[in-house]
């Protein structure tokens, strides 16, 4: 299978490339720095600067669209909002324009999204059948991203929308930001610590994307998170145990709001999301308990 990826040099993309290379697939990564793609994604992965570098006669079987600037790295200034929008919606529009020019189109588009689609869900249990609860900038971003990707259906593609939770990995992502404060004994809950955190181990996340790519009847949104979300306070305690450090110093909500502005809603709100559709369709999570997931990753943190 020939798979084209956007966002292939990111955390999830790199892990996907390793899995699919081991399965014998041919991979092409659309990147701003194509020369670095083989080093970051694996020897044999082709990097391209323009989608047009893929010849019209070169059959593409699947597209996996994961590109997007990190949403939690810095406050949402006007320029940052523009970058977050362009790196998701504008890029997906460019992808659609390229797909429209292809005489032979891929069978499937797997496109990124996030559980932030629902907004701050409070105590409500959220499945793929739930509507957005409370729209904020992150929710609006995900809604627009999904709506753009779904336009590929009109081009004859099966479209899968992966609403990702917090991805736990030992080589980047969310845990890499928490490593230092927790190892220094400065970790703890955010605000009152009652907000729900939908999480997923990187191995399960890669496996479920592969599962949805291969399953020909899979389409629409899927919550990509473990079956049992936890509250922020419980997450902090579990991470402290995995790192053999205390996790008792809370970060006041007022401090987060003052320092991060609207971005603080990502940290102080949450989603009690469950992967209802994945479970119904037979996907099995290897890590469905948070402590076992963190213990598995602790030596790499």
Secondary structure as UniProt FT lines:
FT   STRAND          2..6
FT   TURN            8..9
FT   HELIX           11..22
FT   TURN            23..24
FT   STRAND          26..30
FT   TURN            32..33
FT   HELIX           34..36
FT   HELIX           37..41
FT   TURN            43..44
FT   STRAND          46..48
FT   HELIX           51..53
FT   TURN            56..57
FT   STRAND          62..65
FT   HELIX           78..85
FT   HELIX           86..90
FT   HELIX           91..101
FT   STRAND          108..114
FT   HELIX           115..118
FT   TURN            122..123
FT   STRAND          125..126
FT   TURN            128..129
FT   HELIX           137..150
FT   HELIX           151..155
FT   STRAND          158..164
FT   STRAND          166..168
FT   HELIX           174..183
FT   TURN            184..185
FT   TURN            191..192
FT   STRAND          196..197
FT   STRAND          199..201
FT   HELIX           202..214
FT   TURN            216..217
FT   STRAND          220..224
FT   STRAND          230..231
FT   HELIX           232..243
FT   HELIX           253..260
FT   HELIX           261..263
FT   HELIX           264..268
FT   STRAND          272..273
FT   HELIX           276..280
FT   TURN            281..282
FT   HELIX           290..297
FT   HELIX           298..300
//
